[in-house]
Amino acid sequence: MKQLILGGARSGKSRLAEARALESGRPVALVVTMEPGADPEMQARIARHRAERPADWAVVEAPRQLAQAVAPLLAEGYCVLVDCLTLWLTNLLLDDDSEALERELAALYGLAGNSGGQLIMVSNEVGSGIVPMGELSRRFQDQTGWLHQRLAQLCDRVTLTVAGLPLEVK
């Protein structure tokens, strides 16, 4: 089963995804996409997430080549939890390789459409607000919307979280 869990900031989407991963009955592999850089606040967030997650979860960092990181984990029988797609998309939009975005999107769509196993993907819903002023921000919003639409078609289950409450969309 493939799931897409969407929601705004602090909506409860990661907590819901973690609970579903635990309920799967499989060993869990968490695939994280964040690159902390030199931002102390982001480093503190990452440290808090590390402290809160179960110690027996496998953790894989995949800031760009997401499908390549996820495929072997699915093949090994893990419930794979990806958190989060919008951070991954940001990394690709800022990548010096101008073809990276299309290449990695195609790989993710292929994985979501053709692989078996338990895959839970978390992403920020950013399309409910105003259209941003900056070109990069508009491109991010557009790419995120298209990513969510395509994955929603490929996933078995789509959930929107609002105020900690799951709303089943598909």
Secondary structure as GFF3:
##gff-version 3
##sequence-region A 1 170
A	DSSP	beta_strand	2	7	.	.	.	ID=ss1
A	DSSP	alpha_helix	13	23	.	.	.	ID=ss2
A	DSSP	beta_strand	28	32	.	.	.	ID=ss3
A	DSSP	alpha_helix	40	52	.	.	.	ID=ss4
A	DSSP	beta_strand	58	61	.	.	.	ID=ss5
A	DSSP	alpha_helix	66	75	.	.	.	ID=ss6
A	DSSP	beta_strand	79	83	.	.	.	ID=ss7
A	DSSP	alpha_helix	85	93	.	.	.	ID=ss8
A	DSSP	alpha_helix	100	114	.	.	.	ID=ss9
A	DSSP	beta_strand	118	124	.	.	.	ID=ss10
A	DSSP	alpha_helix	135	154	.	.	.	ID=ss11
A	DSSP	beta_strand	157	162	.	.	.	ID=ss12
A	DSSP	beta_strand	165	168	.	.	.	ID=ss13
###
